[in-house]
Amino acid sequence: MQESDIEGYHGTVFELLKKAKVSIGDLIQINKKNETYEGVLLPRSEYSDSKHILMKMKSGYNIGIAIDQNTKVCLIEKGSKPKYEYSISEPVNRKLEKVSIISTGGTIASRVDYRTGAVEPALSAKDLYAAVPELSKIASIETRILYKEFSENLEPKHWTGMSNAIKDEIKKGVEGIVIGHGTDTMAYSSAALSFALQNLPIPVVLVGSQRSSDRPSSDAASNLISAVTVAKSAPFAEIVIAMHETKADEFISIHRGTRVRKCHTSGRDAFRTINSPIFARFDSDQKSLIINEDDYFKREPSKKIQVSPNFNDKVMLLKFYPGIDPKIIDWAIKKEYLGIIIEGTGLGHAGAYTHEAIKKAIDNGLLIGMTSQCIWGRINMNVYYTGRDLSALGVFPLDDMLSETALVKMMWAFGQTKNKDEVKEIMLKNVAWEFSQQPIGSS
């Protein structure tokens, strides 16, 4: 018997299982003192200790049993190693609205890797469709695997790839597009697509999952069902994110792509719209969409999409903190950065000891915009002299724009032009609802 037959076990517990001639998936019995346990032997992380056996009981619960020198294991019935296989329970109705699912990776396209105990990208978009048979009654799904990456591995070049992929899918005449995406940087991607794709004819819905698809608490299926439903039938044509509004499955929040932030590391209700009402809410029970904004870009299939997919990554997001070394700004000058977004304190401040370096950067041609570290409210650099001093140096305020949205927008603006006056004009114009209370097109 090889270790691959008893995946993840080693040391003392491996020798015990080897002696009993059992493999992963077998029905076994464990006798320990006056207690007897029966269940299916499960794989476990190879980095776990060597004194526990993991098994699934008939009740469905997984338990870990500590072994000692008196523990005995015996085979009850041979089984098969657990596999992740999906099949579509019923044929797809091709007369339904067409929706494209573009997979980029992330937890919504992942499963637990029992070899390491980690979550790994393993499921294709087709697997997702097969794993959620309800989709066959909602839309005619076409799938495309664009990337297989966790979102922390995505870069501006991937935003360009997503933009072009969306353009290609729109040319096919689909009614909506869903982007499967990891949650960690999904707000960056949604902002990037909001700027790169103008005059959208249909909705583009980014969706993710906080819990992998093979966990009982997974939000993958409900998020995906809601995203596909919104993509095929919503009256708006914008870049949005669809994620749980609460820990329950009842409502899925629909966030505008430039107004949203991930605010919890692991909760199902991790995403929040900042400084604005939630754009829309999908009722999972009633299968209905409630839009909370009167002003939005409307779905019009005849519209011709405008794609400006270029991003320039020579832009820095700099979080001010007490004691920051201003030489970081000198480094940006040396590395020929084009702009800096400062995430300042309060109303838009950075300590006086940084001002000389900031002035040097501006004198060297860098464009510097100011956002706030605060979640709620907007900046006002005219209230205190620190803000007024920064304004006098040439730092310009970005109202209530989220710092990550400002970073992405400046990358996009410099991807369109190197003229800093034109970039500043773009930064102060409301392109995709990134300012909460300015009409689109204002500056």
N, C-alpha and C positions, 0 to 999 in steps of 0.2 A: 504493500500500500504506500502511495506517495502522499506528500503534504498537499498536493493539489486536490486529492480526494477528500481531505479534511481541511478545507481552506480557512486560513487564519489561525489555526491552532498550532501550538508548538510546545516544546518542553514536556513537562510531566503530563499535561492533559492530552497532548498528541499521542504519547506512548500508551495512555489508557484507552483512547479511542482506537488506536491501531491494533491493540491487543484484542479488542472486541470485534474487529473487522467491520466497522461501521463507516459510512460515508455521509457526506452532506446530503440531506433529503431523506435519510432513512428514519423509520419510526423506531425509537429506542426506549429502553427503560433504564432508569438510574436508581440504584438502591443505595441509600445512605442512612446508616443507623436503622431507625424504625420507620423511615420515610421512603416512599416510592414515587417516582415521577415518570410519566410517559409523555412523549411528544416527539416532534420532528426535529432532528439535529439541524441547526442553522449555522451558516458561516459567520465568522466574526473578524474583526480587525486583526491583521497580523501583528500589530503593535500593541495589542492588549496583553494582559498578563497570562500566565500559563496555568492558572488554577481555577478557571471557570469554564463551564460548558453552557452554551446558549441553545435553547430549544423553544419550539412553539408548541404550546399546549392545545388541547382540543377546544378550549374556551376561546382560542384566538390570541391570547396574551403570550408575549415572549418573556421568558424568565432566564436568569442566569443562576447556575447552581455551582457553588463552591465545592471542590473535590478535596478529599483527604486520602490517607493511605488505606482507609477501609471502604472507599467508594467503589461500587461495581457498576459496570455498564454492559448491557446485553442488547443484541439486535432482536427486534420483534418482527419487522417487515422491511424489506428493501424498498427504497423509494428512488426518486430522481432529484437531482440537484435543481434548486429553484431557478427558473429562467424568466426573463422579461419578454413575454411574447404577447402580441395583441392581434386581435382579428376583428374586422368590422362585422357587427352582428346583422346588419342589413344593408342592402345596396344603396348607394348615394343617389338621391333624386336630382338628376342633372337639369331639371326644369326650374329648380330654385335659383335664387340670385347667386351669382358667382362671387366668391371671396377668396382672395389669395392670402395664404399664411406664409410669411417669410420668417424662417428661423435663423436667429443669430446665436443662440445658445442660452445659457443661464439656467436657473433652477427649474423653470417651467419646462425645460427640455433636458431634465437630469434625473438621475436615480442615485441611490446610495451605492457606493462601491464597498462591498463587504471586505475586500482585500485590505483596504486602508482605513475604512470607517469614514471616508470623506464622501462628499457629493461631487459627482463628475458629470460632464455633459455627455449624454449617451443616447438620448432619444431624438430621432429625426422629427421633422414636422409631420411626416406621414404617421409616425408612431403616435404623436399627439392626437391626430385625427382619429386613429383607430382606437385609442385608449378612451376617447370621449365620444361614444356612439351617438349621443344626443345631437352632435353636430350634423349628422346625416339628415336630420329633419329641419335644420335651420338654413343651411346654405350648401351650394355645390362648391366644395373646397378644392382648390389647387394649391399644392405645396411646393416650397422652394427652400432648400438649405443654402443660405448665403454664407454664414459663418458657424463655427462650432466653438464659441468662446464664452467664458464667463465675462461679464460686462467690465470688470476691472482691467481686462486685457484689450479692450477696444480703444482705438485712437481716432483722431480726426480723419484719417484716411478711411476708416470704416464708416464714418458718417457719409463720406462721399460715395462709398459703395452702396450704402443703404438708399441714398437719394436716387442714384441711377437705377437701382433695382426697383424702386417704387415707380419711377417713370416708366420702366419697361412693363410692369404689371398693369399700369393704367392704360397703356397702349393696347392691351389685350381686351379692354372693355369690361373689366371687372367692376362690381358694384361697391366693393370695399376692400381694404387691405388691413391685415393684422400682422404686427411685427412681434414675434416672440423674442424677449430680451431679458437679460439678467437685471435684477432690480437695483444693484449698487450704483450704476451710472446711467440708469434709464432716463433720469431727468436731464442729464447732459445731452443724451441722444435726441430726446424729444424736442429740446430747445434747438439743437442743430438742425433737425429736419424742419422745424417751424420756420427757420430762416431760409434754408436751402430750397424749399419747395413752396413756391408762391402760386396763387390762383388754382388751388387744388379743386378738381371736379368732384371728388368723393372723400369720405373720411379715411384717415390712416390712424389706426389704434395700436399703440404699444401696450403690451401686456406681459406680465411676469408672474412669478410665484414666490412666496416667501418660504414655502415648504415643498420639498421635492415630491414628485408625483406618486411615489410608492409609500408615502406616509399617510396614515389615516386622517391626519389633520391638514392634509394638503389643500391649498386654495387654487391649485392649478386648473382643475376642471371648471369650477364656477367662474373663475376669471376669464378663461378662454371662451366659454359659452357666451358670456356677456359681451366680450370683445367682438366676437364674430357677429352677434346679433346687432350690436351698435354699428359695426362697419357696414353691414348690408343694408340697414334701414334708417339710420339717423339722418335728420334733415340738414345737418351741418357738414361742411367739408373742411376739416381742420386736423391738425396733429394733436392727438389726445393720448392720455394714459388711462387705462382701465384697471383699477385695483380695489380691493375690499375697502369699504367705508368703515366697518366695525369688525370685530373679531368673528361675528356671525356671517352667514352667507346671504342675508336678506338683501343688502344693497351693495352695489358696486359703484364707486365714485368715478366720474369721468372728469379728469383734470386737464386743463389746457396745458399744452406742452411747454410753455415758457413760464408758468406760474406755480410749478409743482416741485416739491422736495421730499426726499425720503427722510422721514423723521424718526424711525424706529429700526433697530438693527434686525429684528426677527419677527415682529408682530405682523399679523395679517393686515392690520390697518395702518401700515407703515407710512403711507403717502398722504400728504396734506397739500391742499392748495393754499398758498401764502398770500395774505393781504387782498384776497378777493373771495367772493362766494365760490363754492364748487360749481364748475361750469354746468355739469349735468349729473343725474343720478339714475342708474339703471336698477329697477326693481326686479330682482331675480325671480320672485314668486309670480308677480303679475306679468312679467316679460314686457314691461313698459319703461319708456324713457321720459324723464322729466328734465327739461332744460331750464336752468335758472337765470340765463342771460337772454336779453332781448336782441342784442347785437352780436351777430356771428356770421362767418362766411358760410354761405348756403351751398348745399349740394346742387350742382348743375353739371350733368355729364357732358354737356357741350363745351365747357370751359377748357381752354388749352393750358395745361400746366406749364409753369415757368420754373426751370431748374437751374439753380446757381450753386453747384455742389462743392465749390472749392473753399478750403479752410487753410489758414496760415497759423501754424502752431507756435510762432514766435511771439506769443502773448502769455503773460504770467499772471496768475492769481496770487496775490500777496496778502496774507492775513496779518494785520497789525496786532502786536501784543507787547505788553510792557517789557522793555529790555531788548527788543528786536535789534539785530545788528544792521545798520543802514548799508553795510557793504554788500548785502544781498542785492540791493538796487544797483550798486556799482557792477556787480556780476552780470546783471541783466543788460547793462550798457555794453560791457565787454563782449557779451555773447550776441550782440546785435539784435536784441529783442526790439519789437516794434511798438509794443504797448504793455501797460500794466493795469490790472484791475486791483485796486486796493480795497480790501474788506476792512473798513475802518470801524471804530467804536461809535456807539450812539448815533448822533446825527450826521456822522461822516468825518471822523477825526483820526489823525495819526500824530504821535508825539512830536514835539518841536525838534527833538534831536534827529528826526528823519528828514526834516524839511530841506536841509542842504543837499542831501543825496537825491531827493525828489526833484529839486530845482535843476540839479546837474543832469538828471535823466531827461527832463523836459527840454533843457537847452541842447541836449544831444539828439533831439527829435522824437523821443518816445511820447506816446499819447497815454495819459494817465486818467482813468475814470475812478470815481469813488462810489462804493456801495457800503452797506452797513452789516455788521455782524448780527444785529438784532433781527429776529424773525418778523416781528410785527412793526408797522409804521414805515415812515419814509424819511430820507435824510434831508437835512436843511443846513447847508454850510454857511449860512448867514447869521446864525444865532450867536455863536461863540467865536472869539477871535482866532482860535485854532483853525476852525473851518474857513474863516475869511482869509487867513494867511495862506492856506492851501489853495483856495480859489485864486488868490492873487498870483500864485506861482504858475497857475495854468491847469490845476486839477479840476475836472468838471464833474458835477454831481449827476448821479443816475437814478435819482428819485427813489422808487421802491422796487427797482429791478433786483431780482435775486442775483447774488454774486456769481453763481455758477452760470446763470443765463447770460450775465454780462460778459463773462469770460468767453463763452461760446460765440456770442454775438460779435465780439471784437475779432475773434479768430475768423469768423465768416466775413466780416467787413473788410479785413485786410486780405482776405481771399479774393475780394472783388476789385480792390484798388489799393495802391500803396500810398496814395495821396492822403496825408493825415487829416487835412481839412474835410475831405469827403468822408473819411472814416468817422470823424467826429460828428458830422451831420447825420450819418447813418445811425450812430449810437444814440443820438437824441431823438430819433424818429421812431414812433411806435409801429413796428413792422408786423408783429404777430402777437399783440396783446401783452407784451413784456412789461409795459407800464400799465398799472391797473386802472387809472382814471384819465387816460388821454385817449381821445378818439384816434382811430387808425389813420395814419398819415400826418398827424400833428407833430410838431417838434418843439 
